[in-house]
Amino acid sequence: MNTRCKPGELAIVVDAVGGDRTFLGYIVTTVRLIHHPDGRVAWFTDPLLVHPSDGCRILWFDTSLRPIRDPGDDAIDWVSHRRPRSVDLREDQLTRARAQLLEVGS
């Protein structure tokens, strides 16, 4: 059976449970996989989250979670791919701002 998440993996909640958006964006750890009566697979997570309206435990369907994994050696470090021009423009703006402050202060 293919699942998006694996036991013990960090995951982010990406789908609302019953339309309730309370837990969207939460980071959880998948603990135990179960087979839901409707045929889908679901996870118990840590922390064990409870629904605010009725206090019931929330089981997260595998499709409601997106695993957070180390991308490995194929990852691209986008920060180091900045265009030199954008850096130059920011430096130019800082230089002009400093000059204006010196003019106002004198």
N, C-alpha and C positions, 0 to 999 in steps of 0.2 A: 504494500500500500504506500503510495506516495503522499507525503504530507509536506506542507510548506515549512513547518517547524520541526525541530527535533527535541527530545527531552533534555532539559538543562540549558536550553538556549535562551538568550535574551530576545525579546520580541516587542514590537510596538503595536498598540491597539489601533487598527485602521478602519474598523467598521463599527457602527453604532449597534448596541444591543436593543432590539425592540424599538428603534427610533430614538433612544435616549443617548445623547451625545456626551454624557458626563465623563466617560472614561476614554474618549478619543485622545490619542497621544500618550497614554500611560505606557510606561516601560514595565514589562513583567518578565518573569522567568517561567518557562514552561516546565511543569513538574510531572504530570501524569496524563497520558493520553487515554481517552475513553471513547467508546462508540455510543453515540447518541441514538435514542430510539428511532429517530427519523432517518437513520442511515449515514449521517455525517459524523465526522470525528471532531472531538472537542478536547480542550485542555483544562486541567486544574492548573492554576498558576500561583506563583509566589510574587507579590503578596496575594493572598486569597481575597478577592474583591467581593463586596456585597452590594446588592442593588439598594440605593438610598430610599426608595419608596416602600419596599417590603422586607428588606433585610435578608433576602435570599442570596445564596452564593451564586456568583456568576461563573458559568462555564463558557470559555471562549471557543467558538468554532475555529478550526484551523484557518479558514478563509478570512476570519476577522483579525488575524494576527499577521504581521510581516516580520520575519526573522531579521535580527541585526547580526550580521556576520562580518568577520574580517575578510575584506575583499582579496587579500593575498597580494602577490607580486604584480598582478595585472591592474591594480588600482592606479588611478591618475590623481596626482596631487594638484588640484586645480589652483590652489593658492600660489604655487610656484609658477603657474602659467599666466600670470598677469601680463598684460601688455605694457611694455616700457612707457608707452605714451601716456597711459592713465596715471602712472606714477609720476612722470614728468609734469603733467598738468597739476597734480596735487601739490607738488613741490613749488611750482610756479605760483599757485594760489596762496600757499603759506608765505612765500617771500613777499608777495604784494600785500598781504594782510599785515605782516610785520612792519613793512615800510609805512603803511597807513597809520598803524598804531604809534610809530615813532613820530610821524608828522603831527598827529593829534596831541601827543604828549609834550611836544616842544613849543 
